Amino acid sequence: PGLIASERMAYVPLAGAVLLVPWAYQLLPRDGRYRLIVGVAVVVVAVVAGIGVFGRNGTWGTPASLWMDAVAKHPDGAPPRLVLGDALTQEGLVAAGRAAALASQNLREEAQAQQNVAKERFDAAEEQYAKAADLDPTNGEALFGLGRTSELLMRPDEAAKTYLDVLK
């Protein structure tokens, strides 16, 4: 209850079920027909579960993709938007660092591409912080995130105003 992402809550019951399968299998009559049916059923369940896990791998690929999924499932929640904003800001900072490194090597086109990625991530983070602030106007973290992204997007006057709002 109250958890934003709780897939981990299924791990222990799933482990118990996995342990029960061999025990239940050995209780079956030695008749090959029952064992074949159960064996096929177990394989089918394992394949379906594997397909489900494979499908979720993309969601768990990056912190931002994980929190995008959480926001999609809880669009009216400020907490997942705050964490998504933080993850997008971090991705933007990494891209900005790459841009600086590439620029120092006179790789202008690659540096510009990374600067564009950084700006996209900062814009997306700002959007998440703004939505979180709309959902919870007294949330200082959302306002601070807005100020930080304004600063990273080279809007110092807007950043200063937002930081002052945080202090109120």
N, C-alpha and C positions, 0 to 999 in steps of 0.2 A: 504494500500500500504506500502510495506517495512516491514510488520510484519512477524515475523518468525512463530508464532503460533497464529492464529486469530480465533479460533473457538468461542471465546467469542463475536465476532462481530455478530454472528447469534442469540444471546440471545434476544435482544430487538425485532427484527422482528418476532421471534418465539413467544414471549409473545403477540405481536399484533395479530398474527394469532390465537392464543389460545383464545383471547378475542373475535375475530370475529365469531368463530364457534357457540357459543350459540345465538348470535344475528342473524346470518344467519339461524340457525335452526328454530327460532321462526317466521321467514318470510315465511317458507314453508307452503303450504296449509295443512289444518288439516287432509287431507287424509292420512291414516296410511301407505300407500305404499311408498310415498316419504320420509316420516320420517324414515321408516325402512331402506330404501336404504342409506340415509344419515347417520343414526346411525351406520350401519354396516361399511360404509366407514370410519367414524371417528374412530371406534374401530380398523379397519385394520391399519390405519395410526398410531394410538397410539402404537399398537403392533410392527409395523416395526420400529418406532422411538425408542421404548424401547429396541429392539434387538440391534439397532445401538449404543445406549448409553451403554448397557451391554458390547458390543464388545470393546468400547473405554475405559472401566474401567481399563483394564490391562495397557493400555498406560499411564494412569494417576496414576498408582500405586506408583511409586517412581519418584523423580526428574530425575534420570538417565534414566528410561524407557521413560519418556516424551521427553527428549532431544535426545534419540536414535531415536525416531520417527521423530523428527524435522530434524535430520541429514539425515535420510533415505529419507526425502522429499526434502531436500536442501543439497545434498552431496558436492556441490561446494561452500558452505558458511562457512566462518571462524567463525562467531559469534555463531552459534549453536554448533559447535565443541568445542569452548572455554567453553561454559556453561556445555556441556556434560563432558568435562575434569574436570571441577570444581566439578560436581556432583559425578563423579566416584572417584575423590580424597577424597571427603567427606565420601563416602561409605568405602573407604579404611582406612581412619582414624578411623572411627567407629569400623571396624573389628579389627584394630590394638589395639584399646583400649580394646575391648572384649578379645583379645588374652592376653593382659597384665593382665587383671583381672582374667582370667582363670588360667594363669600361676601362679599367686600369691596364688591360691587355690590348686596348684599341680595337676591341671586337664590338663595334658600334651597333650593328644590326641586332646581334644577340643581346646586347645590353638593353637596347630599346625594347625588345620583346619582353625581357624580364621586368623592365619598368612598367610596361603595360599590364603584365600579370599582377604586379604589386598593386597598381592602381585599382584593377578589377577586384582584388581581394579586399582592399581597404574600403572600396565603395560598398561591397557586399556586407562587410562587417558593420559599416556605418548603418546600413539598412536594418540589420538585425538588432543593433543597439537601439535604434529609433523605435522599432516595433516593440522591443522590451520596455522602453520608457513609456510608450503609449499604453501598454498593458498595465504597467506599475509606475506611475509618475513620480513616486517617492523613492524609486530604486536608484541609489547613488552609484551602483556599479554600471547601470545602463548609461547614466549621464556621464560618468567618467570615461566609459568606452566611446561615447559620442565625441567627447573632447579629444581623446587620444587619436581617434581616426581623423578628426578635423585637423589636428596637428600633423599627422602623417600625410594628409592630403594637401599640406601647405596652405592651410587656412588658419593662420594664427589668431586672428581677431575672433573668429567663430569659436576656436578652441578655448581661448581665454574666457569668453562669455559662458561657455558650457562649464568650464572648471569652476567659475564663480557660482553658477547654479548648484553645483555639487556641494559647495560650502554653505549654502543657505539652509 
